[in-house]
């Protein structure tokens, strides 16, 4: 008798667990399908998911990698889809499981148009990776003046230090006086090319 009661209770609890898990499973399934639709450039399916009232699926992330739809379209350097997802409320500062934002990913790919779109949508240009590197530091390493100009125009701080204590300005100075990124930094902060003096101008 006791065993029968316990077995019945166990079955009831299992049924309750399935009932609770079902909505979560359905939600995961929708998120998975949404990300798959983004990967396949299925505009109709993505639009249908995004048309649901109050939906936040645009910022759903892959359960394994943490990638969002925005990460996916940045990785394939797809400016049309980047702008589309941003217009639909995609978070430009969302991070994957490695802590990488779409802007950092775009910078690593030298996807300049994507960087510009993300910055205009509110991406934080001084976000760092695991070593404390900012996108502007990456631009300095790559000697990419166009990338640097976009970041500087959107408020990037050339003096923010990484984990080693060096800034984008430091890396640009080490590259020499002909560094295109140093020129961009000096143009942005009004230093010109008269020696790169640090600190206040006492003239």
Backbone as a printed PyTorch tensor [residue, N CA C, xyz], in Angstrom:
tensor([[[  0.8350,  -1.2080,   0.0000],
         [  0.0000,   0.0000,   0.0000],
         [  0.8720,   1.2610,   0.0000]],

        [[  1.8620,   1.2420,   0.8820],
         [  2.7590,   2.4000,   0.9860],
         [  3.4980,   2.6260,  -0.3290]],

        [[  3.9680,   1.4860,  -0.9220],
         [  4.6980,   1.6000,  -2.1920],
         [  3.8080,   2.1580,  -3.2900]],

        [[  2.5580,   1.7420,  -3.2810],
         [  1.6080,   2.2250,  -4.2990],
         [  1.4070,   3.7300,  -4.1640]],

        [[  1.2600,   4.1940,  -2.9220],
         [  1.0700,   5.6320,  -2.6730],
         [  2.2920,   6.4220,  -3.1330]],

        [[  3.4930,   5.9030,  -2.8030],
         [  4.7280,   6.5960,  -3.1760],
         [  4.9110,   6.6450,  -4.6820]],

        [[  4.5430,   5.5240,  -5.3550],
         [  4.6710,   5.4900,  -6.8060],
         [  3.7210,   6.4900,  -7.4510]],

        [[  2.5040,   6.5710,  -6.9280],
         [  1.5140,   7.5230,  -7.4510],
         [  1.9920,   8.9600,  -7.2630]],

        [[  2.5740,   9.2360,  -6.0870],
         [  3.0800,  10.5880,  -5.8020],
         [  4.2370,  10.9360,  -6.7280]],

        [[  5.1030,   9.9520,  -6.9610],
         [  6.2530,  10.1870,  -7.8390],
         [  5.7920,  10.5010,  -9.2490]],

        [[  4.7930,   9.7440,  -9.7300],
         [  4.2700,   9.9900, -11.0730],
         [  3.6270,  11.3640, -11.1680]],

        [[  2.9330,  11.7660, -10.1200],
         [  2.2880,  13.0770, -10.1010],
         [  3.3230,  14.1910, -10.1610]],

        [[  4.4200,  14.0200,  -9.3910],
         [  5.4800,  15.0210,  -9.3930],
         [  6.1730,  15.0950, -10.7410]],

        [[  6.3760,  13.9360, -11.3700],
         [  6.9930,  13.9050, -12.6930],
         [  6.1310,  14.6340, -13.7020]],

        [[  4.8160,  14.4150, -13.6020],
         [  3.9020,  15.1050, -14.5040],
         [  3.9360,  16.5940, -14.3060]],

        [[  4.0300,  17.0170, -13.0390],
         [  4.1140,  18.4450, -12.7360],
         [  5.3880,  19.0330, -13.3050]],

        [[  6.4870,  18.2730, -13.1830],
         [  7.7650,  18.7410, -13.7180],
         [  7.7060,  18.9370, -15.2090]],

        [[  7.0570,  18.0090, -15.9060],
         [  6.9260,  18.1440, -17.3550],
         [  6.0740,  19.3410, -17.7120]],

        [[  5.0400,  19.5770, -16.9120],
         [  4.1590,  20.7160, -17.1820],
         [  4.9030,  22.0250, -17.0270]],

        [[  5.8020,  22.0840, -16.0130],
         [  6.5700,  23.3000, -15.7880],
         [  7.6210,  23.4710, -16.8670]],

        [[  8.2360,  22.3310, -17.2840],
         [  9.3290,  22.4050, -18.2500],
         [  8.8370,  22.7150, -19.6550]],

        [[  7.5860,  22.3690, -19.9510],
         [  7.0900,  22.5350, -21.3130],
         [  7.1760,  23.9590, -21.8340]],

        [[  6.6960,  24.9870, -21.0750],
         [  6.8200,  26.3520, -21.5870],
         [  8.2720,  26.7630, -21.8010]],

        [[  9.1670,  26.3530, -20.8910],
         [ 10.5820,  26.7050, -21.0330],
         [ 11.1530,  26.0640, -22.2860]],

        [[ 10.7710,  24.8020, -22.5360],
         [ 11.2460,  24.1060, -23.7120],
         [ 10.7350,  24.7790, -24.9780]],

        [[  9.4660,  25.1870, -24.9390],
         [  8.8870,  25.8630, -26.0960],
         [  9.6030,  27.1820, -26.3590]],

        [[  9.9300,  27.8960, -25.2770],
         [ 10.6170,  29.1790, -25.4270],
         [ 12.0020,  28.9810, -26.0200]],

        [[ 12.7160,  27.9490, -25.5170],
         [ 14.0300,  27.6440, -26.0560],
         [ 13.9170,  27.3050, -27.5310]],

        [[ 12.8940,  26.5260, -27.8660],
         [ 12.6860,  26.1070, -29.2430],
         [ 12.4670,  27.3120, -30.1530]],

        [[ 11.6600,  28.2730, -29.7080],
         [ 11.4350,  29.4790, -30.5030],
         [ 12.7350,  30.2670, -30.6750]],

        [[ 13.4960,  30.3670, -29.5910],
         [ 14.7670,  31.0830, -29.6800],
         [ 15.7170,  30.4070, -30.6410]],

        [[ 15.7840,  29.0920, -30.5690],
         [ 16.6460,  28.3300, -31.4640],
         [ 16.2190,  28.5400, -32.9170]],

        [[ 14.8990,  28.4580, -33.1440],
         [ 14.3870,  28.6350, -34.5110],
         [ 14.6400,  30.0490, -35.0170]],

        [[ 14.5350,  31.0200, -34.1240],
         [ 14.8010,  32.4030, -34.5130],
         [ 16.2540,  32.5610, -34.9700]],

        [[ 17.1850,  32.0400, -34.1700],
         [ 18.6030,  32.1540, -34.5220],
         [ 18.9160,  31.4030, -35.8150]],

        [[ 18.2700,  30.2660, -36.0000],
         [ 18.4630,  29.5190, -37.2440],
         [ 17.9470,  30.3150, -38.4390]],

        [[ 16.8200,  31.0040, -38.2540],
         [ 16.2630,  31.8250, -39.3270],
         [ 17.2050,  32.9830, -39.6590]],

        [[ 17.8190,  33.5630, -38.6380],
         [ 18.7960,  34.6270, -38.8650],
         [ 19.9740,  34.0850, -39.6550]],

        [[ 20.4640,  32.9110, -39.2720],
         [ 21.5950,  32.3000, -39.9740],
         [ 21.2700,  32.0600, -41.4410]],

        [[ 20.0210,  31.6620, -41.7010],
         [ 19.6130,  31.3300, -43.0670],
         [ 19.1260,  32.5450, -43.8610]],

        [[ 19.1830,  33.7270, -43.2170],
         [ 18.6990,  34.9640, -43.8570],
         [ 17.2210,  34.8420, -44.2540]],

        [[ 16.4550,  34.1410, -43.4350],
         [ 15.0300,  33.9540, -43.6970],
         [ 14.2650,  35.1590, -43.1250]],

        [[ 14.1660,  36.2020, -43.9360],
         [ 13.5550,  37.4520, -43.4930],
         [ 12.1070,  37.2970, -43.0690]],

        [[ 11.3570,  36.4720, -43.7760],
         [  9.9400,  36.3000, -43.4460],
         [  9.7730,  35.6740, -42.0590]],

        [[ 10.5520,  34.6230, -41.7910],
         [ 10.4460,  33.9370, -40.5010],
         [ 10.8970,  34.8470, -39.3630]],

        [[ 11.9960,  35.5620, -39.5820],
         [ 12.5040,  36.4620, -38.5400],
         [ 11.4890,  37.5650, -38.2530]],

        [[ 10.9170,  38.1320, -39.3060],
         [  9.9180,  39.1880, -39.1350],
         [  8.7030,  38.6820, -38.3750]],

        [[  8.3090,  37.4420, -38.6480],
         [  7.1560,  36.8620, -37.9560],
         [  7.4390,  36.7140, -36.4550]],

        [[  8.6430,  36.2440, -36.1180],
         [  9.0010,  36.1150, -34.7020],
         [  9.0290,  37.4760, -34.0140]],

        [[  9.5570,  38.4630, -34.7120],
         [  9.7010,  39.7930, -34.1160],
         [  8.3900,  40.5600, -34.0300]],

        [[  7.3830,  40.0870, -34.7480],
         [  6.0940,  40.7890, -34.7550],
         [  5.2250,  40.4430, -33.5540]],

        [[  5.6410,  39.4430, -32.7720],
         [  4.8690,  39.0660, -31.5840],
         [  4.9000,  40.1970, -30.5620]],

        [[  3.7510,  40.6320, -30.0550],
         [  3.7140,  41.7340, -29.0810],
         [  4.5450,  41.4360, -27.8380]],

        [[  5.3870,  42.3700, -27.4640],
         [  6.1820,  42.2420, -26.2520],
         [  7.3300,  41.2530, -26.3250]],

        [[  7.6320,  40.7430, -27.5010],
         [  8.6870,  39.7420, -27.6100],
         [ 10.0740,  40.3450, -27.3810]],

        [[ 10.9390,  39.5560, -26.7700],
         [ 12.3450,  39.9530, -26.5770],
         [ 13.2570,  38.9680, -27.3020]],

        [[ 12.6810,  38.2390, -28.2290],
         [ 13.4280,  37.1770, -28.9000],
         [ 14.6020,  37.7220, -29.7150]],

        [[ 14.5550,  38.9980, -30.0740],
         [ 15.6500,  39.5870, -30.8510],
         [ 16.9720,  39.5020, -30.0890]],

        [[ 16.8960,  39.4130, -28.7660],
         [ 18.1130,  39.3260, -27.9460],
         [ 18.3420,  37.9310, -27.3650]],

        [[ 17.6540,  36.9400, -27.9210],
         [ 17.8870,  35.5770, -27.4620],
         [ 19.3070,  35.1630, -27.8180]],

        [[ 19.8900,  34.2840, -27.0000],
         [ 21.2750,  33.8650, -27.2290],
         [ 21.3750,  32.3470, -27.3430]],

        [[ 22.3050,  31.9010, -28.1350],
         [ 22.5610,  30.4740, -28.2760],
         [ 22.9710,  29.9090, -26.9220]],

        [[ 22.3340,  28.8290, -26.4930],
         [ 22.5640,  28.3000, -25.1520],
         [ 23.9970,  27.7980, -24.9820]],

        [[ 24.6560,  27.4310, -26.0720],
         [ 26.0150,  26.8900, -26.0030],
         [ 27.0750,  27.9740, -26.1040]],

        [[ 26.9240,  28.8730, -27.0860],
         [ 27.9550,  29.8810, -27.3520],
         [ 27.6360,  31.2530, -26.7820]],

        [[ 26.3510,  31.4900, -26.5180],
         [ 25.9510,  32.8160, -26.0610],
         [ 25.7820,  33.8080, -27.1850]],

        [[ 25.9780,  33.3580, -28.4280],
         [ 25.8290,  34.2580, -29.5730],
         [ 24.3810,  34.7200, -29.7310]],

        [[ 24.2190,  35.9930, -30.0190],
         [ 22.9030,  36.5330, -30.3410],
         [ 22.7850,  36.6310, -31.8610]],

        [[ 21.5900,  37.0080, -32.3130],
         [ 21.4140,  37.2200, -33.7370],
         [ 22.3560,  38.2870, -34.2640]],

        [[ 22.6080,  39.3010, -33.4360],
         [ 23.5000,  40.3870, -33.8400],
         [ 24.9270,  39.8760, -34.0310]],

        [[ 25.3720,  38.9880, -33.1610],
         [ 26.6990,  38.3900, -33.3410],
         [ 26.7730,  37.6400, -34.6730]],

        [[ 25.7080,  36.9150, -34.9760],
         [ 25.6890,  36.0930, -36.1910],
         [ 25.8280,  36.9600, -37.4380]],

        [[ 25.0660,  38.0470, -37.5030],
         [ 25.0960,  38.8700, -38.7210],
         [ 26.3610,  39.7220, -38.8020]],

        [[ 26.9220,  40.0940, -37.6470],
         [ 28.2060,  40.8070, -37.6610],
         [ 29.2980,  39.8830, -38.1750]],

        [[ 29.2540,  38.6470, -37.7170],
         [ 30.2950,  37.6920, -38.1140],
         [ 30.3160,  37.4670, -39.6190]],

        [[ 29.1560,  37.5570, -40.2550],
         [ 29.1270,  37.3910, -41.7090],
         [ 29.2080,  38.7280, -42.4440]],

        [[ 29.4710,  39.7880, -41.6820],
         [ 29.6870,  41.1370, -42.2400],
         [ 28.4800,  41.5840, -43.0660]],

        [[ 27.3030,  41.3780, -42.5270],
         [ 26.0550,  41.6560, -43.2330],
         [ 25.4380,  42.9470, -42.6920]],

        [[ 25.7530,  44.0510, -43.3180],
         [ 25.3210,  45.3610, -42.8300],
         [ 23.8080,  45.5210, -42.8610]],

        [[ 23.1650,  45.0010, -43.8870],
         [ 21.7030,  45.1160, -43.9950],
         [ 21.0290,  44.4620, -42.7980]],

        [[ 21.4800,  43.2720, -42.4450],
         [ 20.8860,  42.5750, -41.3120],
         [ 21.2900,  43.2030, -39.9830]],

        [[ 22.4880,  43.7400, -39.8970],
         [ 22.8970,  44.4400, -38.6700],
         [ 21.9350,  45.5940, -38.3970]],

        [[ 21.6980,  46.3980, -39.4120],
         [ 20.8010,  47.5520, -39.2500],
         [ 19.3710,  47.1020, -38.9690]],

        [[ 18.9490,  46.0320, -39.6160],
         [ 17.5890,  45.5200, -39.4270],
         [ 17.3690,  45.0770, -37.9780]],

        [[ 18.2860,  44.2840, -37.4480],
         [ 18.1340,  43.8020, -36.0750],
         [ 18.2420,  44.9370, -35.0630]],

        [[ 19.1150,  45.9020, -35.3310],
         [ 19.2200,  47.0510, -34.4350],
         [ 17.9190,  47.8470, -34.4170]],

        [[ 17.3000,  48.0030, -35.5780],
         [ 16.0220,  48.7200, -35.6540],
         [ 14.9150,  47.9730, -34.9070]],

        [[ 15.0750,  46.6610, -34.8010],
         [ 14.0710,  45.8370, -34.1180],
         [ 14.3740,  45.6720, -32.6280]],

        [[ 15.3660,  46.4120, -32.1280],
         [ 15.6290,  46.4060, -30.7010],
         [ 16.7730,  45.5340, -30.2270]],

        [[ 17.6080,  45.0530, -31.1550],
         [ 18.7550,  44.2450, -30.7360],
         [ 19.6880,  45.0780, -29.8600]],

        [[ 20.1760,  44.4820, -28.7960],
         [ 21.0630,  45.1640, -27.8590],
         [ 22.4870,  45.1930, -28.4210]],

        [[ 23.0180,  46.3750, -28.7500],
         [ 24.3680,  46.4410, -29.3410],
         [ 25.4740,  46.0990, -28.3580]],

        [[ 25.1350,  45.9820, -27.0720],
         [ 26.1490,  45.6720, -26.0530],
         [ 26.0120,  44.2660, -25.4750]],

        [[ 25.2050,  43.4280, -26.1030],
         [ 25.0230,  42.0640, -25.6220],
         [ 26.3360,  41.2910, -25.7960]],

        [[ 26.6520,  40.4330, -24.8320],
         [ 27.9040,  39.6730, -24.8740],
         [ 27.6290,  38.1880, -25.0930]],

        [[ 28.5690,  37.5290, -25.7690],
         [ 28.4650,  36.0760, -25.8870],
         [ 29.1020,  35.4350, -24.6630]],

        [[ 29.2510,  34.1410, -24.6580],
         [ 29.7700,  33.4490, -23.4770],
         [ 31.2460,  33.7470, -23.2130]],

        [[ 31.9360,  34.3170, -24.1860],
         [ 33.3320,  34.7100, -24.0010],
         [ 33.4530,  36.1870, -23.6200]],

        [[ 32.2950,  36.8450, -23.4820],
         [ 32.2940,  38.2530, -23.1050],
         [ 32.4930,  39.2040, -24.2620]],

        [[ 32.3750,  38.7070, -25.4900],
         [ 32.6120,  39.5350, -26.6790],
         [ 31.3210,  40.2190, -27.1170]],

        [[ 31.3790,  41.5250, -27.3380],
         [ 30.2310,  42.2750, -27.8310],
         [ 30.2520,  42.3060, -29.3590]],

        [[ 29.1250,  42.6240, -29.9900],
         [ 29.1100,  42.7380, -31.4470],
         [ 30.1250,  43.7570, -31.9710]],

        [[ 30.3300,  44.8660, -31.2440],
         [ 31.3050,  45.8690, -31.6990],
         [ 32.7260,  45.3070, -31.6570]],

        [[ 33.0640,  44.5940, -30.5930],
         [ 34.3850,  43.9830, -30.5100],
         [ 34.5840,  42.9750, -31.6400]],

        [[ 33.5350,  42.2220, -31.9280],
         [ 33.6100,  41.2520, -33.0180],
         [ 33.8040,  41.9610, -34.3520]],

        [[ 33.0420,  43.0320, -34.5730],
         [ 33.1750,  43.8000, -35.8140],
         [ 34.5800,  44.3770, -35.9540]],

        [[ 35.1400,  44.8540, -34.8400],
         [ 36.4930,  45.4170, -34.8710],
         [ 37.5150,  44.3500, -35.2370]],

        [[ 37.3560,  43.1550, -34.6700],
         [ 38.3060,  42.0810, -34.9590],
         [ 38.2530,  41.6670, -36.4190]],

        [[ 37.0970,  41.8810, -37.0690],
         [ 36.9110,  41.5420, -38.4770],
         [ 37.2090,  42.7180, -39.4020]],

        [[ 37.5040,  43.8720, -38.7960],
         [ 37.6850,  45.1300, -39.5480],
         [ 36.4440,  45.4300, -40.3930]],

        [[ 35.2980,  45.1220, -39.8120],
         [ 34.0000,  45.3810, -40.4380],
         [ 33.5950,  46.8090, -40.0640]],

        [[ 34.1580,  47.7700, -40.7610],
         [ 34.0490,  49.1750, -40.3780],
         [ 32.6100,  49.6910, -40.4650]],

        [[ 31.8900,  49.3140, -41.5330],
         [ 30.5090,  49.7780, -41.6680],
         [ 29.6460,  49.2430, -40.5260]],

        [[ 29.9070,  48.0110, -40.1320],
         [ 29.1800,  47.4320, -39.0090],
         [ 29.5000,  48.1370, -37.7050]],

        [[ 30.7820,  48.4690, -37.5150],
         [ 31.1820,  49.2140, -36.3270],
         [ 30.4520,  50.5460, -36.2470]],

        [[ 30.3650,  51.2160, -37.3860],
         [ 29.7030,  52.5250, -37.4280],
         [ 28.2270,  52.4000, -37.0640]],

        [[ 27.5650,  51.3860, -37.6190],
         [ 26.1430,  51.1790, -37.3260],
         [ 25.9260,  50.8470, -35.8580]],

        [[ 26.7860,  50.0230, -35.3080],
         [ 26.6660,  49.6350, -33.9000],
         [ 26.9180,  50.8280, -32.9820]],

        [[ 27.9340,  51.6330, -33.3130],
         [ 28.2450,  52.8090, -32.4940],
         [ 27.0870,  53.8010, -32.5190]],

        [[ 26.4990,  53.9940, -33.6820],
         [ 25.3690,  54.9160, -33.8060],
         [ 24.1610,  54.4100, -33.0240]],

        [[ 24.0860,  53.0910, -32.8370],
         [ 22.9600,  52.4970, -32.1120],
         [ 23.2100,  52.4370, -30.6080]],

        [[ 24.3540,  52.9530, -30.1730],
         [ 24.6140,  53.0130, -28.7400],
         [ 25.6060,  52.0000, -28.2050]],

        [[ 26.3510,  51.3420, -29.0940],
         [ 27.3700,  50.3970, -28.6160],
         [ 28.4240,  51.1540, -27.8170]],

        [[ 28.8360,  50.5810, -26.7080],
         [ 29.8460,  51.2070, -25.8600],
         [ 31.2260,  50.9540, -26.4640]],

        [[ 31.8400,  52.0230, -26.9500],
         [ 33.0610,  51.8790, -27.7400],
         [ 34.2920,  51.5530, -26.9090]],

        [[ 34.2170,  51.7130, -25.6100],
         [ 35.3730,  51.4140, -24.7630],
         [ 35.2450,  50.0920, -24.0140]],

        [[ 34.3060,  49.2480, -24.4230],
         [ 34.1980,  47.9260, -23.8100],
         [ 35.4710,  47.1300, -24.0920]],

        [[ 35.8700,  46.3010, -23.1530],
         [ 37.1320,  45.5720, -23.2750],
         [ 36.9190,  44.0690, -23.3770]],

        [[ 37.9380,  43.4060, -23.9350],
         [ 37.9120,  41.9450, -23.9380],
         [ 38.6080,  41.4240, -22.6860]],

        [[ 38.9310,  40.1420, -22.6510],
         [ 39.4800,  39.5380, -21.4340],
         [ 40.8570,  40.0840, -21.0590]],

        [[ 41.5690,  40.6850, -22.0170],
         [ 42.8930,  41.2450, -21.7250],
         [ 42.8280,  42.7480, -21.4640]],

        [[ 41.6060,  43.2770, -21.4590],
         [ 41.4500,  44.7070, -21.2460],
         [ 41.6150,  45.5220, -22.5150]],

        [[ 41.6980,  44.8530, -23.6460],
         [ 41.8880,  45.5490, -24.9200],
         [ 40.5870,  46.1680, -25.4040]],

        [[ 40.6390,  47.4240, -25.8100],
         [ 39.4900,  48.1100, -26.3930],
         [ 39.5690,  48.0170, -27.9170]],

        [[ 38.4670,  48.2590, -28.6180],
         [ 38.5210,  48.2780, -30.0760],
         [ 39.5420,  49.2980, -30.6170]],

        [[ 39.7100,  50.4200, -29.9100],
         [ 40.6800,  51.4200, -30.3730],
         [ 42.1050,  50.8800, -30.2710]],

        [[ 42.3860,  50.1110, -29.2510],
         [ 43.7100,  49.4800, -29.1490],
         [ 43.9350,  48.5280, -30.3140]],

        [[ 42.8790,  47.7980, -30.6590],
         [ 42.9780,  46.8820, -31.8000],
         [ 43.2610,  47.6660, -33.0750]],

        [[ 42.6020,  48.8050, -33.2220],
         [ 42.8540,  49.6540, -34.3880],
         [ 44.3050,  50.1040, -34.4260]],

        [[ 44.8720,  50.4050, -33.2570],
         [ 46.2730,  50.8080, -33.1810],
         [ 47.1860,  49.6600, -33.6060]],

        [[ 46.8770,  48.4640, -33.1340],
         [ 47.6870,  47.2950, -33.5070],
         [ 47.6070,  47.0390, -35.0110]],

        [[ 46.4390,  47.2650, -35.5810],
         [ 46.2270,  47.0080, -37.0050],
         [ 46.6460,  48.1860, -37.8830]],

        [[ 46.9840,  49.3100, -37.2390],
         [ 47.3490,  50.5520, -37.9520],
         [ 46.1890,  50.9760, -38.8660]],

        [[ 44.9760,  50.8410, -38.3670],
         [ 43.7780,  51.1220, -39.1620],
         [ 43.1860,  52.4660, -38.7390]],

        [[ 43.5130,  53.5070, -39.5050],
         [ 43.0690,  54.8580, -39.1760],
         [ 41.5580,  55.0240, -39.3350]],

        [[ 40.9720,  54.3740, -40.3350],
         [ 39.5290,  54.4940, -40.5490],
         [ 38.7540,  53.9410, -39.3530]],

        [[ 39.1970,  52.7980, -38.8630],
         [ 38.5660,  52.2130, -37.6840],
         [ 38.7230,  53.1460, -36.4900]],

        [[ 39.9230,  53.6780, -36.3200],
         [ 40.1990,  54.5680, -35.1930],
         [ 39.3190,  55.8140, -35.2530]],

        [[ 39.1510,  56.3810, -36.4400],
         [ 38.3650,  57.6170, -36.5820],
         [ 36.9120,  57.3890, -36.1710]],

        [[ 36.3440,  56.2630, -36.5900],
         [ 34.9550,  55.9680, -36.2230],
         [ 34.8160,  55.8510, -34.7100]],

        [[ 35.7530,  55.1490, -34.0960],
         [ 35.7000,  54.9600, -32.6450],
         [ 35.8870,  56.2790, -31.9070]],

        [[ 36.8430,  57.0770, -32.3590],
         [ 37.1090,  58.3660, -31.7150],
         [ 35.9220,  59.3180, -31.8750]],

        [[ 35.3180,  59.3100, -33.0550],
         [ 34.1530,  60.1690, -33.2960],
         [ 32.9840,  59.7900, -32.3890]],

        [[ 32.9870,  58.5510, -31.9390],
         [ 31.8970,  58.0810, -31.0670],
         [ 32.3150,  58.0010, -29.6040]],

        [[ 33.3900,  58.7210, -29.2660],
         [ 33.7450,  58.8890, -27.8660],
         [ 34.7580,  57.9310, -27.2790]],

        [[ 35.4680,  57.1720, -28.1140],
         [ 36.4700,  56.2460, -27.5830],
         [ 37.5610,  57.0190, -26.8440]],

        [[ 37.9890,  56.4680, -25.7290],
         [ 39.0200,  57.0950, -24.9030],
         [ 40.3990,  56.5310, -25.2650]],

        [[ 41.2600,  57.3250, -25.8900],
         [ 42.5750,  56.8150, -26.3060],
         [ 43.5230,  56.5600, -25.1370]],

        [[ 43.1560,  57.0080, -23.9470],
         [ 44.0340,  56.8680, -22.7840],
         [ 43.5710,  55.8080, -21.7900]],

        [[ 42.5360,  55.0730, -22.1400],
         [ 42.0940,  53.9740, -21.2750],
         [ 43.1230,  52.8490, -21.3580]],

        [[ 43.5360,  52.3320, -20.2070],
         [ 44.5990,  51.3280, -20.1660],
         [ 44.0540,  49.9020, -20.2010]],

        [[ 44.8380,  49.0100, -20.7880],
         [ 44.4960,  47.5920, -20.7730],
         [ 45.1120,  46.9310, -19.5440]],

        [[ 45.0940,  45.6210, -19.4830],
         [ 45.6030,  44.9180, -18.3060],
         [ 47.1060,  45.0930, -18.0980]],

        [[ 47.8200,  45.4810, -19.1600],
         [ 49.2640,  45.7000, -19.0410],
         [ 49.5950,  47.1390, -18.6730]],

        [[ 48.5660,  47.9910, -18.6170],
         [ 48.7790,  49.3850, -18.2650],
         [ 49.0020,  50.2950, -19.4520]],

        [[ 48.9050,  49.7630, -20.6690],
         [ 49.1200,  50.5770, -21.8670],
         [ 47.7880,  50.9720, -22.4900]],

        [[ 47.7800,  52.1200, -23.1240],
         [ 46.5730,  52.6460, -23.7650],
         [ 46.7270,  52.5800, -25.2860]],

        [[ 45.6360,  52.9030, -25.9820],
         [ 45.6920,  52.9490, -27.4370],
         [ 46.7120,  53.9940, -27.8870]],

        [[ 46.7810,  55.1090, -27.1760],
         [ 47.7600,  56.1360, -27.5060],
         [ 49.1870,  55.5870, -27.3500]],

        [[ 49.4070,  54.8540, -26.2660],
         [ 50.7290,  54.2690, -26.0320],
         [ 51.1360,  53.3460, -27.1860]],

        [[ 50.2080,  52.5100, -27.5980],
         [ 50.5200,  51.5770, -28.6890],
         [ 50.7660,  52.3320, -29.9950]],

        [[ 50.0050,  53.3810, -30.2260],
         [ 50.1940,  54.1710, -31.4400],
         [ 51.5400,  54.8900, -31.4170]],

        [[ 51.9370,  55.4260, -30.2500],
         [ 53.2290,  56.1020, -30.1220],
         [ 54.3630,  55.1130, -30.3820]],

        [[ 54.2310,  53.9110, -29.8670],
         [ 55.2670,  52.8940, -30.0730],
         [ 55.4130,  52.5430, -31.5480]],

        [[ 54.3600,  52.7730, -32.3130],
         [ 54.3910,  52.4760, -33.7480],
         [ 55.1760,  53.5310, -34.5240]],

        [[ 55.4830,  54.6350, -33.8710],
         [ 56.2830,  55.6760, -34.5280],
         [ 55.4690,  56.8920, -34.9120]],

        [[ 56.1620,  57.9680, -35.2150],
         [ 55.4950,  59.2280, -35.5350],
         [ 54.6720,  59.1590, -36.8170]],

        [[ 54.9330,  58.1540, -37.6470],
         [ 54.1410,  58.0190, -38.8780],
         [ 52.9130,  57.1370, -38.6770]],

        [[ 52.5940,  56.8330, -37.4150],
         [ 51.4390,  56.0000, -37.1370],
         [ 50.1500,  56.6960, -37.5610]],

        [[ 49.3640,  56.0700, -38.4410],
         [ 48.1040,  56.6950, -38.8640],
         [ 47.0980,  56.7970, -37.7200]],

        [[ 47.1630,  55.8500, -36.7710],
         [ 46.2380,  55.8980, -35.6420],
         [ 46.6340,  57.0110, -34.6840]],

        [[ 47.9370,  57.2310, -34.4940],
         [ 48.3860,  58.3410, -33.6530],
         [ 47.9270,  59.6670, -34.2470]],

        [[ 48.0210,  59.7830, -35.5550],
         [ 47.5510,  61.0020, -36.2240],
         [ 46.0550,  61.2030, -35.9900]],

        [[ 45.2990,  60.1100, -36.0370],
         [ 43.8520,  60.2120, -35.8150],
         [ 43.5530,  60.6180, -34.3780]],

        [[ 44.3110,  60.0580, -33.4360],
         [ 44.1160,  60.4000, -32.0250],
         [ 44.4460,  61.8660, -31.7850]],

        [[ 45.5590,  62.3250, -32.3410],
         [ 45.9760,  63.7100, -32.1360],
         [ 45.0180,  64.6820, -32.8100]],

        [[ 44.4940,  64.2930, -33.9470],
         [ 43.5080,  65.1400, -34.6230],
         [ 42.2290,  65.2280, -33.8010]],

        [[ 41.8770,  64.1070, -33.1630],
         [ 40.6400,  64.0780, -32.3810],
         [ 40.7350,  64.9030, -31.1110]],

        [[ 41.9040,  64.9160, -30.4790],
         [ 42.0010,  65.6520, -29.2180],
         [ 42.7200,  66.9940, -29.3720]],

        [[ 43.0360,  67.3810, -30.6260],
         [ 43.5820,  68.7150, -30.8740],
         [ 45.0530,  68.8660, -30.5710]],

        [[ 45.7550,  67.7620, -30.3640],
         [ 47.1780,  67.8690, -30.0660],
         [ 48.0010,  68.2260, -31.2840]],

        [[ 47.4800,  67.8890, -32.4530],
         [ 48.2600,  68.1420, -33.6560],
         [ 49.4320,  67.1960, -33.7330]],

        [[ 50.5000,  67.6290, -34.3620],
         [ 51.6690,  66.7730, -34.5390],
         [ 52.9200,  67.4330, -33.9830]],

        [[ 52.7640,  68.1980, -32.9090],
         [ 53.8960,  68.9430, -32.3860],
         [ 54.5670,  68.2390, -31.2000]],

        [[ 54.6170,  66.9060, -31.2770],
         [ 55.3400,  66.1900, -30.2330],
         [ 54.4410,  65.3560, -29.3380]],

        [[ 53.1400,  65.4790, -29.4930],
         [ 52.2680,  64.6290, -28.7050],
         [ 52.3770,  64.8890, -27.2160]],

        [[ 52.3930,  66.1610, -26.8120],
         [ 52.5350,  66.4990, -25.4020],
         [ 51.3390,  65.9990, -24.6150]],

        [[ 51.5890,  65.3910, -23.4700],
         [ 50.5250,  64.9180, -22.6120],
         [ 50.2680,  65.9290, -21.5040]],

        [[ 49.0460,  65.9420, -21.0210],
         [ 48.7070,  66.8400, -19.9320],
         [ 48.1520,  68.1470, -20.4630]],

        [[ 47.8650,  69.0830, -19.5670],
         [ 47.2390,  70.3520, -19.9810],
         [ 48.1940,  71.2360, -20.7680]],

        [[ 47.6200,  72.0210, -21.6490],
         [ 48.3890,  72.9670, -22.4500],
         [ 48.5680,  74.2410, -21.6040]],

        [[ 49.8160,  74.5790, -21.2310],
         [ 50.0890,  75.6900, -20.3380],
         [ 50.4210,  76.9870, -21.0950]],

        [[ 50.2770,  76.9270, -22.4370],
         [ 50.6090,  78.1530, -23.1700],
         [ 49.5750,  79.2410, -22.9540]]])
